[in-house]
Amino acid sequence: ASEDARHVPAARVALDEVDAIERALTVFRDSSELARVNREASAEPVAVSSELMALLCRCRALHAATGGAFDPTSTPLSREWGFLQRQGRQPLPEEMEAARARVGMDRIVLDPQERTVSFAAPGVELNLGSVGKGWALDRVACGLQAAGVGRSLVSAGGSSFVGWGPDPWPLALAPGRRKLADLWLEAAALATSGAGEQHIEGTGRRLGHVIDPRTGWPAEGVRSASVVAGEATVADALATALLVGGPALAREVCAERPGTLALLVLEDEPEALLAIGASDRVQIETVPHVHLVRDGE
């Protein structure tokens, strides 16, 4: 708004912060801090920044809270299924076994005091794509609020948001480009994960590209998972976890985290938006032909 024009310099600083986070966390640049960890941590402990250590500690806690459904070490499984190269294939049993031996947060050794990361096995690698956007949004929100910005909506890629201010922010919930509902978000974060279009057939089932790290197999049953929470980091990670864990995991997570709301679209009920948990941070109005179903109804 025009009366907030004085905050444009703070917004530019926030965008610079996003660039710095991207340079540190991306796996697509050999010069990034995370790429260095992936190269060297199997051989020896690698010193990392306080920011990366804090994020990895959050990842470890969220991995535990979701029973392993959120797992930033699952890249070897995606690679064996061919989804990284967009050439889906079913791996051989021995290939699956070898990949699973390189997956799991228990293979990431964190030393917060020394601020080092090491891997307990060769071939382990970290990919923070399922939580990095949320982490960046929280960092940006902190910086903007410290600069005196009293209202703002920050978006990362259209799938993650954080907003605050005196009035709710209107958003469209549209996973896979299909609008399901209008949301009004108040001092909260929203993240959505979707099954996407990449898949393989020929196994008797249509298997999507989202891997359940607990089993090594592509997840089934959930088309999209959206989460409303107090922090974008949490919303981002939980949306990924609930896409593979479904309603059962959503009930567990929301019971443990009061104020967290999960909105799931299931494969066998595409016209229903299943709401699990509760949050006073969001109002929901579904579009025609889509029904909001409270868990247990």
C-alpha positions in Angstrom: 0.0 0.0 0.0 1.2 3.5 -0.7 1.3 4.4 3.0 3.8 1.6 3.4 6.2 2.9 0.7 8.7 3.8 3.4 9.3 0.0 3.9 10.5 -0.6 0.3 14.2 -0.5 1.4 13.5 -3.2 4.0 11.8 -5.3 1.3 14.9 -5.0 -0.8 17.1 -6.1 2.1 14.7 -9.1 2.5 15.2 -10.1 -1.1 18.9 -9.9 -0.7 18.5 -12.2 2.3 16.6 -14.7 0.2 19.5 -14.6 -2.3 22.0 -15.4 0.4 19.9 -18.3 1.7 19.6 -19.7 -1.8 23.4 -19.5 -2.2 23.9 -21.4 1.0 21.2 -24.1 0.7 20.9 -24.9 -2.9 22.2 -28.3 -4.2 22.3 -27.0 -7.7 25.5 -24.9 -7.2 28.8 -26.6 -6.3 29.8 -23.5 -4.4 27.0 -23.6 -1.9 27.5 -24.5 1.8 25.2 -27.5 1.5 27.0 -28.8 -1.5 30.3 -28.6 0.4 28.7 -30.6 3.2 27.5 -33.2 0.8 30.9 -33.5 -0.7 33.0 -33.7 2.4 30.9 -34.9 5.4 31.3 -38.6 4.7 35.1 -38.2 5.1 35.3 -35.8 8.1 33.2 -33.4 10.2 32.5 -30.2 8.2 32.3 -26.8 10.0 29.0 -25.0 9.0 27.4 -21.6 9.7 25.2 -21.1 12.8 22.3 -20.7 10.4 22.7 -24.0 8.7 23.3 -25.8 12.0 20.1 -24.3 13.4 18.1 -25.4 10.3 19.5 -29.0 10.5 18.6 -29.2 14.2 15.1 -28.2 13.2 15.0 -30.8 10.5 16.1 -33.5 13.0 13.3 -32.5 15.4 10.7 -32.4 12.6 11.9 -35.8 11.3 11.3 -37.2 14.8 7.9 -35.5 15.1 6.7 -37.0 11.9 8.0 -40.5 12.5 10.5 -40.1 9.6 7.9 -39.0 7.0 9.8 -35.7 6.7 13.3 -36.7 5.7 15.8 -34.4 3.9 18.1 -37.3 3.2 15.7 -39.1 0.8 17.4 -38.1 -2.4 19.1 -41.5 -3.1 15.6 -43.0 -3.2 14.4 -40.4 -5.7 17.5 -41.1 -7.8 16.9 -44.8 -7.9 13.3 -44.4 -9.0 14.5 -42.1 -11.8 12.5 -39.1 -10.8 15.6 -36.8 -10.6 16.2 -37.3 -14.3 12.4 -37.3 -15.0 12.8 -40.9 -16.3 10.7 -42.9 -13.8 11.5 -46.5 -13.4 11.0 -49.2 -10.7 14.4 -50.0 -9.1 15.6 -53.5 -8.5 15.3 -54.9 -5.0 19.1 -54.6 -4.5 19.1 -51.0 -5.7 16.3 -50.1 -3.3 18.2 -51.8 -0.4 21.4 -49.9 -1.2 19.5 -46.6 -1.4 17.7 -47.1 1.8 21.0 -47.8 3.5 22.0 -44.2 2.7 18.7 -42.6 3.9 17.7 -41.4 7.4 18.4 -38.5 9.8 20.2 -41.0 12.1 23.0 -41.0 9.4 23.5 -37.2 10.0 25.7 -36.5 12.9 25.3 -33.0 14.3 27.6 -31.4 16.8 25.9 -28.0 17.7 28.7 -27.1 20.1 31.5 -27.6 17.6 29.1 -26.6 14.8 30.0 -29.5 12.6 28.1 -32.0 10.4 29.3 -35.4 9.4 27.7 -38.4 7.7 27.7 -41.9 9.3 27.9 -43.6 5.9 29.2 -42.9 2.4 26.6 -41.8 -0.2 24.5 -39.9 2.3 23.3 -36.5 1.0 21.1 -33.7 2.2 18.5 -31.8 0.2 16.6 -29.0 1.9 14.1 -28.4 -0.9 11.2 -29.6 1.3 11.9 -27.1 4.1 14.2 -24.4 2.6 11.4 -22.1 1.4 9.7 -22.1 4.7 13.0 -21.4 6.5 13.7 -18.5 4.1 10.2 -17.1 4.7 10.7 -17.1 8.5 14.0 -15.4 8.2 12.5 -12.7 5.9 9.5 -12.2 8.2 11.9 -11.8 11.2 13.9 -9.2 9.3 10.9 -7.2 8.1 9.3 -7.1 11.5 12.5 -6.0 13.1 12.6 -3.2 10.6 9.2 -2.1 11.7 7.1 -3.5 8.9 3.7 -4.0 10.5 2.0 -5.9 7.7 3.3 -8.0 4.9 2.6 -11.1 2.9 5.6 -13.0 1.6 5.3 -15.8 -0.9 7.9 -18.4 -2.0 7.0 -20.0 -5.4 3.3 -19.8 -4.8 3.3 -22.9 -2.5 4.5 -21.3 0.8 3.3 -18.1 2.4 3.7 -16.2 5.7 1.7 -13.1 6.5 1.0 -10.8 9.4 -0.7 -7.4 10.0 -3.9 -6.0 11.4 -6.1 -7.6 8.7 -6.2 -11.2 7.3 -4.6 -11.8 3.9 -6.8 -13.4 1.2 -5.2 -16.4 -0.6 -6.4 -19.0 -3.0 -5.8 -22.7 -2.1 -5.0 -24.1 -5.6 -2.8 -27.2 -5.5 -2.0 -28.4 -9.0 -3.5 -25.2 -10.4 -7.0 -26.3 -9.4 -8.7 -23.9 -7.0 -10.3 -25.6 -4.0 -10.9 -22.7 -1.6 -10.4 -19.1 -0.6 -8.5 -18.6 2.6 -8.0 -15.6 4.9 -4.7 -16.0 6.7 -4.0 -14.1 9.9 -0.5 -13.9 11.4 0.4 -17.4 10.2 2.1 -19.5 7.6 0.6 -21.7 4.9 2.5 -24.4 2.8 1.2 -26.8 0.2 2.8 -30.0 -1.2 1.3 -31.8 -4.2 1.8 -35.2 -5.8 2.5 -33.5 -9.1 2.3 -35.0 -12.6 5.5 -37.1 -12.8 4.8 -40.8 -12.4 5.5 -44.3 -13.6 3.1 -47.1 -14.6 3.5 -50.8 -15.3 3.6 -51.9 -11.7 -0.2 -52.4 -11.5 -0.5 -49.0 -9.9 0.2 -45.4 -10.9 3.1 -44.3 -8.8 3.9 -40.6 -8.3 7.3 -39.0 -7.8 6.9 -38.2 -4.1 8.8 -40.9 -2.1 7.9 -42.1 1.3 11.3 -42.3 3.0 10.0 -44.8 5.6 9.3 -47.4 2.9 11.3 -46.4 -0.1 8.2 -46.5 -2.3 6.3 -43.7 -3.9 3.6 -42.4 -1.6 0.0 -43.1 -2.5 -3.4 -41.9 -1.4 -3.0 -38.1 -1.0 -3.2 -35.6 -3.9 -2.2 -32.6 -1.9 -1.5 -31.6 1.7 -1.6 -28.0 3.0 -0.7 -27.0 6.5 -1.4 -23.8 8.5 1.0 -23.2 11.3 2.7 -20.4 13.3 6.0 -20.8 11.4 6.6 -21.3 7.7 9.5 -23.8 8.4 7.1 -26.0 10.3 4.3 -25.6 7.7 6.6 -26.5 4.8 8.1 -29.6 6.5 4.7 -30.9 7.7 3.0 -30.4 4.3 5.7 -32.7 2.8 5.3 -35.2 5.6 1.5 -35.3 5.4 1.6 -35.9 1.6 3.2 -39.2 2.4 1.7 -39.9 5.8 -1.9 -39.0 5.1 -4.7 -38.5 7.6 -3.3 -40.9 10.2 -0.1 -38.9 10.5 -2.0 -35.6 10.3 -4.1 -36.6 13.3 -1.0 -37.4 15.3 0.9 -34.2 14.3 -2.1 -31.9 14.9 -2.8 -33.4 18.3 0.8 -32.8 19.3 0.8 -29.2 17.9 -2.3 -27.4 19.0 -3.2 -24.6 16.5 -2.0 -26.6 13.5 -4.4 -27.2 10.7 -4.0 -29.8 7.9 -6.0 -29.6 4.7 -5.8 -32.8 2.7 -7.2 -33.9 -0.7 -7.3 -37.7 -1.0 -7.0 -39.6 -4.2 -10.4 -41.4 -3.7 -12.2 -38.2 -2.6 -11.0 -35.4 -4.9 -14.0 -33.2 -4.3 -13.5 -33.1 -0.5 -11.1 -30.9 1.4 -10.4 -32.9 4.6 -9.6 -30.6 7.6 -7.7 -32.2 10.5 -6.8 -30.1 13.6 -7.9 -26.6 14.1 -6.5 -23.0 13.8 -8.0 -19.7 14.6 -5.4 -18.2 12.2 -7.4 -19.0 9.0 -10.9 -18.8 7.6 -11.9 -21.1 4.8 -14.5 -20.9 2.1 -14.6 -23.7 -0.5 -15.4 -23.2 -4.1 -18.6 -24.8 -5.7 -18.4 -28.7 -5.9 -15.7 -28.9 -3.2 -16.8 -29.8 0.3 -15.0 -29.0 3.5 -15.1 -32.1 5.7 -14.0 -31.9 9.3 -12.2 -35.0 10.5 -14.6 -37.4 12.1 -17.7 -36.1 10.2 
